[in-house]
Amino acid sequence: MTKKEFAQFIHPELYQGPGLSLFNRVFLFLTLFAAIIVVIETEVAFQKADASWLSNIELILAFIFAGEFLVRWFTCSEMAQYKNKILSWNYLLSPWVIIDLLAFLPTLILLTPTDTVAVRILRLLKFARFIKLGRYSKSLNKIFSAFYSKRFELAVSVFISFIFLMTSAIALYMIEGQAQPEAFGSIPRALWWSVITLTTVGYGDVYPITVLGKVVAGFIAYIAIGSIALPAGILASALMVNKNN
């Protein structure tokens, strides 16, 4: 088997056959298994009991993922963007490779028994294994590509939503502040209602009671539908372009 054929077997982007290669099917299963292990580790019963077997499984999986990372790095020179390079350092900056690193590095670093804030953050980083599952899904890759291709438009829509969020909070603070100081007595307090309304969740625990407040709140709730639909429309157009390509 040549290096090019080996790379096609290793990288889902290069694989010519239907579905996934045997290599990636195995690592899809291992990634799913490792993600389940991360969830199980949070159970208090396992934390109190002697769960050394769980730590051993976690360590074995970390070494397996480290080996997978090295193999992918070694064969990345067969990919168009890393052509004619033995070990491309640019490969380490790609999003999926960073996710691959997060799948095993925290476990290897956590071999030390210390319990600090940094260690707790590292434990949370192990949940990146759930994201790693997306490497094996072409559909999910298209969604990520759609996000990336429309990142500027999405940033603008988020900014517009933030401006509208603050505007609605200020409006309800000015209108309902005196009538309901506990709920709308300050802009930060009014922000809770604004967030719940703009996301169309509507818990109903905070709501305006004055006539003007109800009118303004109704208008805000109506506009909120459009603010939620704006990024959805942007993503839909990007996905249609990817589908046609």
Steps between C-alpha positions, in 0.01 A plus 500: 500500500646837396494802728229658285278190530570488872404868535172434316433223749575730794340833407120508442548791256718286272313169522363398160264223609145527633454601863806474723813289479553221754753718682251784546216263589711360782590848625140612469406222741795580730412870503140424590618261773745762635225763505279266704789444743529877553129513590526201736796660680277782623280255697558550873481126567805442280685792657452364853569137414829351389461548126862440400379282213325806358823700519689217331250491212524878471881481485500224237258699284719810536804312371295356212378848402858630527606231255214591268609863511860413409388280209272773363779758537751276323267440204364857472764579232283306253220756541493782244543782750805336662660357185877449479550541876619215720341627821295813444477718808205681341308173533508547879300821464202343323183478715460121484864446605451725803197290593711185455759643741233584758379139480815367668726781632287584809508134608879481471545831685257388772728212598614730781272469808470877561156659516510862387283727290721425198452126554123542513508695175705220342237248610234705324712511183464123473142559389656602167472130418135558419605758241761257367212277388422765238824419315334182371181669378499666157166665579640658816805614308268679257332676791837612637596620152175694480574668834850589385396631158238728658697591813497874426127510425430298815719736705296795371171324585628425852601866539156615384336259746719633782406861419131405495544309827646804674244736346207289617649471852547878520144561375343270759723643772374851423134393473469231769783599736281682752206260476716187547836595654580136581466389138577816301668728756828500308619422149675176611173385661302591189751306291363171638157576355660624178704181451205272573275698264747528212576128514121440492522277809262710710515349848233740621669568835567864403261705287384863467185614681453855370305565181793668324732224621274233352478681166877544476558141617262370232686693232835370630371141504380538140839636385677225694367240256684674219823529699499123553414429134781721364797268576286199404444650155872575461592140584228362273639692202853379578382138522321530165824623340691205652236257377523633145877471513 
